[in-house]
Amino acid sequence: MSILNQLLSECIRDVDQLATAIGLNGSDKEWIRTVSEKYPICIPPYYLKLIDLSDPDDPIRKICIPGLQELSETGHEDTSGESSNTVTRGMQHKYRQTALILTTNQCSMYCRFCFRKRMVGSTQDEIASHIPDMVRYVKEHPEINNVLLSGGDALINVNRHIEEYLQAFSEIPALDFIRIGTRTPVVLPARIYEDQELLSILKKYCLKKQIVIVTHFNHPREITDEAKKAVAVLKGCGCAVRNQTVLLKGVNDDPDTLGRLMNGLVSFGVIPYYIFQCRPARGALDEFQLPLITGSRIVEKAKEQMNGQAKSFHYCMSHPTGKIEILGPAGDGRMLFKYHQAKALADQSRIFLKELDQDQCWLDTV
């Protein structure tokens, strides 16, 4: 059995297993079972041990243990317009320079705030199935200069499949780099540092094309020695490592926690890339979304603790029209925004003002 399969076989996917591991009572078991019938559970034992079981509001618990709010029907299944940007099965072309590929619907852990809850751990309808079709599309669109391998978690693909993607796209001269979107260094770091075959593949293709690992630390307690080791070996292969964080109510929604997270990341060579406003995803927004005014205040206060490298991120919302940077309040209940990336060329870099309610968490119109 491969290292990957061995580690995945140890993940907790059953409510009874979870109850034994964290001491759930009968009523808690039953509502978690109800949630898991709609949104599956998967938690590596490594990550489960990061929970402070004495704290019912523990942020790590909130990230990985199902909550009743997930059964809410408010929100949207496709918050960023992914279906409208699909050009061939499993490939999206929203931004001019980037092709995004959904390589798998699997993760080593199902985060409760996931914006792709509609598909992760369940349907494969949106997953890429034919690499030559995607290679052909990229070659026919020379404006594309990078490919993002996403999912699910792209590093939960078997090594052979990862190499197929890297081999195919590293041969395209127009591509400057290949990104791999993954939370594996955070939730299952041993999959990286114990798998010499995977590391050999990454090292081989880093010599052909720059590989950028975009990972996803959300709380300072996720920065463990094991996570640092995973990042170190990735960098040793020649990969650049950057981080995306989601601003999450009850997880990292205070300046001290967010500041410690960003400073902690740069201390071992992970450069912050984005802080995202939590998307209005069905099954996630009621539990995790914060008002834009609150989020902006937290981010700006956290920056006071950070050096230049730690605050090199953009605070953005990933909107159907593009990545919109949340610049901050402009007085009289208004907030200033700027398109960091835009689907429509006419919106690129556009700055605009919007009046906001105090509890408004998203922009429905721009």
Secondary structure, DSSP 4 states (H G I P E B T S, - for coil): --HHHHHHHTSB-SHHHHHHHHT--HHHHHHHHHHHTTS---B-HHHHTTS-TT-TT-HHHHHHS--GGGG---SBS-TT-TGGGEEETTEE--STTEEEEE--S--SS--TT-TTTTTTTS--TTS---HHHHHHHHHH-TT--EEEEESS-GGGS-HHHHHHHHHHHHT-TT--EEEEE--HHHH-THHHHT-HHHHHHHHHHHTTSEEEEEE---SGGG--HHHHHHHHHHHHTT-EEEEEEEE-TTTT-SHHHHHHHHHHHHHTT-EEEEEEEPP-BTTTHHHH---HHHHHHHHHHHHTT--TTTT--EEEEEETTEEEEEEEEEETTEEEEEEEEESSGGGTT-EEEEE--TT--S-S--
